[in-house]
Amino acid sequence: MSVRQSLLAILDQGPCYGYQLRSEFDRRTGSTWPLNVGQIYNTLERLERDGLVARGAVDEHGHVYWEITPAGRAEVRTWLDRPVERGRGTRDELAVKLAVAVTLPGVDVARVIRHQRTASLARLTRLNDARQSADGPEQLARSLVADSVIFAAEAELRWLDHIEQRLSEHPQHALQLELSTERPKRGRPAKALA
């Protein structure tokens, strides 16, 4: 998720100060991706450095209003027109955890999956309970983000089912990996004793 482009898109509607941008971001995303104000100001400073925003007027409360530049507007259009590219590799902690657990001797992978399924079902229940109707634009924006999170939780549960099916096709001993006897060519050299 790009905080940078999201803030630019909000500024494309009109000048805002930092806390106002944070509030607008939360309002539009249902607070599902909380931003701290320091992150907002750091992003604004980088956007200014890159010529995409400029500092504008200061109000009677000392709020500095940030304004989008023509280059910033072009950046927003490009971002909105370009599809989101999903990364090639995955750094999904659950996928890595299960991949490692499957290869370790003595690990009850079915138990690991059961614990995850329990947590995933509880999360899905909380998400569905928190789902709200989408009567206006703010509620619709929030519900789109919430639906994305709900669909991801449902997909995680289907993936856990898939893993259980795959594991049932393999004898337990066939999955275990012993430490390799091959040593990598690179590494930290041993220190010589003086």
Buried (B, 14 or more C-beta within 10 A) or exposed (E): EEBBBBBBBBBBEEBBBBEBBBEBBBBBBBEEEEBEEEBBBEBBEEBBEEEBBBEBEEEEEEBBBBBBBEEBBEBBEEBEEEEEEEEEEEEEEBEEEBEEBBEEEEBEBEEBBEEBBEEBBEBBEEBEEEEEEBEEEEBEBBBEBBEEBBEEBBEBBEBBEEBBEEBEEEEEEEBEEEEEEEEEEEEEEEEEEE
